[in-house]
Amino acid sequence: MAEIALNIIKGLPWTIALTIIALAIGLVLGVPLMLARISKHFWLRLLAACVITFVRSIPPIVWLFVIFFGLGSGYFRIAPFPAAAIGLGLIAAAYMAEIYRGALLSIHRGQWEGAAALGIHPVRMWIDVIIPQLFRVALPAMATYAIGLLKDSAIASTIGVTELTFYANQSSMATYRGLEVFSFVALLYIALSLPVAWMSRSIDARMRKKVSV
């Protein structure tokens, strides 16, 4: 079993890298998508809402197949890992946009009015007043989605990304010890999820302590 475990662990860096890159794409692209979603222009809001609904309505594995087997084979070549990162990143952007929007809407209107009454520049208002509150409200949902994204990274094995599930599947077929193999993989995913949950709670506690002071 030790040899099997060592073989599976080879996929650990790829699982972590895929999760981090896809989450980073989502965190960045979710901002303009959220801004479009709350725009004063009706057609921009409608377009953003349609994009978010469209992306979220299609299963992640289908997006990966479309990018890797569709676009990757018919228009331009793309390796499995970038295809998975792009696919999961675009999905993450749609979810992050809604998380950001929900957090933004929870901020009391008086915060905006107070900042405007003090003559704070709009840019400084966002940086010093709005974004810190938005981040604090959105943090639990962001952490929950990050853990979900970590688990969703397993589907990247279907297009050949050599992450945990890819090596686990190989080991299972080679040894016929599927129960032990996938139980070990399950424990690895739990071990990866716990630090994310702990970190989010720690950051949230620190931010709440600063607010209460």
ZIVEN-V635600 format. One record per pair of residues at least 4 apart in sequence whose ideal C-beta (glycine too) atoms are under 8 Angstrom apart, sorted by the first residue. I is the first residue (numbers start at 1). J is the second residue. Records with the same first field share a line. If there is no record, write none. Layout:
I: J, J
This chain:
1: 5, 177, 180, 184
2: 6
3: 7
4: 8, 171, 175, 177, 180, 181, 184
5: 9, 184
6: 10
7: 167, 170, 171
8: 12, 164, 167, 168, 171, 181, 184, 185, 188
9: 188
10: 162, 167
11: 15, 162, 163, 164, 165, 166, 167, 168
12: 16, 163, 164, 188
13: 17
14: 18, 81, 161, 162, 163, 164
15: 19, 150, 153, 154, 163, 164, 192
16: 20, 192
17: 21, 81
18: 22, 81, 84, 85, 88, 153, 156, 161, 163
19: 23, 146, 149, 150, 153
20: 24
21: 25, 85, 89
22: 26, 84, 85, 88, 89, 91, 92, 149, 153
23: 27, 89, 92, 146, 149
24: 28, 89
25: 29, 85, 86, 88, 89, 90, 92, 93
26: 30, 89, 90, 91, 92, 93, 94, 95, 96, 149
27: 31, 92, 96, 142
28: 93
29: 33, 89, 90, 93, 96, 97
30: 34, 92, 93, 94, 95, 96, 97, 99, 100
31: 35, 97, 100
32: 36
33: 37, 48, 51, 52, 93, 94, 96, 97
34: 38, 96, 97, 98, 100, 101, 104
35: 39
36: 44, 45, 47, 48
37: 45, 48, 49, 52, 97, 98, 101
38: 45, 101, 104
39: 44, 45, 48
41: 45
42: 46
43: 47
44: 48
45: 49
46: 50
47: 51
48: 52, 97
49: 53
50: 54
51: 55, 94
52: 56, 94, 97, 98
53: 57
54: 58
55: 63, 90, 91, 93, 94
56: 91, 94, 95
58: 62, 63
59: 63
60: 64, 87, 88, 91, 152, 155
61: 65, 155, 158
62: 66
63: 67, 87, 88, 90, 91
64: 68, 83, 84, 87, 88, 155, 156, 158, 159
65: 69, 70, 158, 159
66: 70, 71, 87
67: 71, 72, 78, 83, 86, 87
68: 72, 73, 78, 80, 83, 84, 87, 159
69: 73, 159
70: 74
71: 75, 76, 78
72: 76, 77, 78, 83
73: 77
78: 82, 83, 86
79: 83
80: 84, 156, 159, 160, 161
81: 85, 156, 161
82: 86
83: 87, 159
84: 88, 153, 156, 159, 161
85: 89
86: 90
87: 91
88: 92, 149, 152, 153, 156
89: 93
90: 94
91: 95
92: 96, 145, 149
93: 97
94: 98
95: 99, 145
96: 100, 142, 145
97: 101
98: 102
99: 103, 138, 141, 142, 145
100: 104, 134, 138
101: 105
102: 106, 137, 138, 141
103: 107, 133, 134, 135, 137, 138, 141
104: 130, 134
106: 137
107: 111, 112, 130, 133, 134, 137
109: 113
110: 114
111: 115, 129, 130, 133
112: 116, 125, 130
113: 117
114: 118
115: 120, 125, 129, 130
116: 120, 125
120: 124, 125, 128, 129
121: 125
122: 126
123: 127
124: 128
125: 129, 130
126: 130, 131
127: 131
128: 132
129: 133
130: 134
131: 135
132: 136, 207
133: 137
134: 138
135: 139, 207
136: 204, 207, 208, 211
138: 142
139: 143, 200, 203, 204, 207
140: 144, 200, 204
141: 145
142: 146, 200
143: 147, 196, 197, 199, 200
144: 148
145: 149
146: 150, 196
147: 151, 193, 196, 197
148: 152
149: 153
150: 189, 192, 193, 196
151: 189, 193
153: 163
154: 163, 164, 165, 189
156: 161, 163, 165, 166
157: 161, 162, 163, 165, 166, 169
160: 166
161: 166
162: 166, 167
163: 167
164: 168, 185, 188, 189
165: 169, 185
166: 170
167: 171
168: 172, 181, 182, 184, 185
169: 173
170: 174
171: 175, 177, 181
172: 176, 177, 178, 181, 182
175: 181
177: 181
178: 182
179: 183
180: 184
181: 185
182: 186
183: 187
184: 188
185: 189
186: 190
187: 191
188: 192
189: 193
190: 194
192: 196
193: 197
194: 198
195: 199
196: 200
197: 201
198: 202
199: 203
200: 204
201: 205
202: 206
203: 207
204: 208
205: 209
206: 210
207: 211
208: 212
209: 213
